Amino acid sequence: MYLTQKVKEDLFKKHGKNAQDTGSAEGQIALFTYRINHLTEHLKQNRKDFNTERSLVKLVGKRRSLLDYLMKKDILRYRAIIKELGLRK
């Protein structure tokens, strides 16, 4: 399995306040980005997997919504997470 408990804890520890802070916008955005990168690699090998493609589009939309929320609430946190994760925009 690509997303183990250890990987999640590391993501939340790095981008959230601590490993138990799973609800912060930064932690969720980091988790979505990790999952999006994994699904993108899967789709490069399996071009006709339309269910995974739909899941990928939904994840990108969720991440975009969280980024929009963070941009409205605190622009500095938004800029920091964009820079850390290397997202465009």
Secondary structure, DSSP 8 states (H G I E B T S, - for coil): --S-HHHHHHHHHHHSSSTT--SSHHHHHHHHHHHHHHHHHHHHH-TT-HHHHHHHHHHHHHHHHHHHHHHHH-HHHHHHHHHHHT---
